């Protein structure tokens, strides 16, 4: 069950788009991806500063735009689960692919996390993606079609 629709943020003329797996609880609460109140958002902000960029100059989004909470008894949200391949495919076709295709100046798309890495590189969902961490891969944009694999 998905809740907390969180569309991407940032200037349309940005040259870099940071794309994660999906929003966490803080992003769903504040309506912005990689919210600085979450550990992931704070870490990403540090990465941007180290690379010479500012959050306000960059696009921030995810391959899934809804928070996918795990539930504990009573239905209260707990944690954040990774999106499934069908969930990513559905959001990609409806939201993410058209969003990326509409950005005139994006030169770099940075995958943040395993689901985004697997999707953007077209890797099998049941395979590990850690070997791609910290690497650079050439991917053709716009990716309107779902990657095969």
C-alpha positions in Angstrom: 0.0 0.0 0.0 1.5 3.3 -1.1 0.9 6.6 0.6 2.5 10.0 0.7 2.9 11.0 -3.0 6.3 12.8 -3.3 7.0 14.3 -6.7 10.5 15.5 -7.6 11.9 19.0 -6.6 14.4 21.3 -8.1 14.9 23.7 -10.9 13.9 22.5 -14.4 17.2 23.9 -15.9 19.4 21.8 -13.5 22.2 19.7 -15.0 22.1 17.0 -12.4 19.2 14.8 -11.3 19.6 12.6 -8.2 17.3 9.6 -8.4 16.7 7.4 -5.4 14.5 4.3 -4.8 11.6 6.0 -3.1 10.7 8.5 -0.5 11.1 7.6 3.2 8.7 8.7 6.0 10.3 12.1 6.3 9.9 12.8 2.6 6.3 11.7 2.7 5.7 13.9 5.7 7.3 17.0 4.2 6.4 16.3 0.5 10.0 16.6 -0.8 12.4 13.8 -1.8 15.6 13.3 0.2 14.3 15.5 3.0 17.1 17.0 5.1 15.3 15.7 8.2 16.0 12.1 7.2 19.4 10.4 7.4 19.4 9.8 3.7 18.6 13.4 2.9 21.3 14.8 5.2 23.8 12.4 3.7 22.9 13.4 0.1 23.2 17.1 1.1 26.8 16.4 2.3 27.6 14.6 -1.0 26.3 17.5 -3.0 28.4 20.0 -1.0 31.5 17.9 -1.5 30.9 17.8 -5.3 30.5 21.6 -5.3 26.8 21.7 -5.7 23.9 23.0 -3.6 20.5 21.3 -3.1 18.7 24.3 -4.7 20.7 23.8 -7.9 19.9 20.1 -8.4 16.9 17.9 -9.2 15.8 15.4 -6.6 13.5 12.5 -7.3 12.9 8.8 -7.1 12.0 5.8 -9.2 8.9 5.5 -7.1 7.1 8.6 -5.9 5.0 7.1 -3.1 6.3 6.1 0.4 6.1 2.3 0.7 5.9 1.7 4.4 6.1 -1.7 6.1 3.4 -2.2 8.7 3.5 -3.6 12.2 0.4 -4.8 14.1 -2.2 -2.2 14.1 -1.3 -0.9 10.7 1.1 1.8 11.9 3.9 2.7 9.5 7.3 1.3 10.3 10.4 1.8 8.2 10.6 2.0 4.5 10.7 -1.0 2.2 12.3 -1.2 -1.2 10.0 -0.9 -4.2 9.3 -4.0 -6.3 10.1 -4.1 -10.0 6.3 -3.8 -11.0 5.9 -0.8 -8.7 8.9 0.9 -10.3 7.7 0.0 -13.8 4.3 1.5 -13.1 5.6 4.7 -11.6 8.3 5.0 -14.4 5.7 4.8 -17.1 3.3 7.3 -15.5 5.7 9.7 -13.8 9.4 9.3 -13.8 10.2 8.6 -17.4 8.1 11.6 -18.6 9.7 13.8 -15.9 13.2 13.0 -17.0 12.4 13.3 -20.7 11.0 16.8 -20.0 14.2 18.2 -18.5 16.1 20.1 -21.2 19.5 20.4 -19.5 20.1 17.2 -17.5 23.5 15.9 -18.3 23.9 13.5 -15.3 21.5 11.2 -13.6 22.9 9.9 -10.3 21.4 6.7 -9.0 21.1 6.8 -5.2 20.6 3.3 -3.8 20.1 -0.2 -5.0 16.5 0.1 -6.6 17.5 3.2 -8.6 20.8 1.6 -9.7 19.1 -1.6 -10.8 16.3 0.2 -12.7 18.5 2.8 -14.4 21.1 0.3 -15.5 18.5 -2.3 -16.5 19.9 -4.9 -14.1 18.0 -8.0 -13.0 15.9 -7.4 -9.9 17.1 -10.5 -8.2 20.8 -9.7 -8.6 23.1 -7.7 -6.3 24.0 -4.2 -7.5 26.6 -3.2 -5.0 29.4 -3.6 -7.5 28.1 -0.6 -9.3 28.3 1.7 -6.2 30.6 4.6 -6.9 31.0 3.8 -10.6 30.0 5.8 -13.7 27.8 4.2 -16.3 26.6 5.7 -19.6 22.8 5.5 -19.9 20.8 7.0 -22.8 18.2 9.6 -21.9 15.4 10.0 -22.2 14.5 6.7 -20.8 10.8 6.6 -21.6 10.6 2.9 -21.9 11.0 0.6 -19.0 14.5 -0.9 -19.1 14.6 -4.5 -20.2 15.9 -7.2 -17.9 
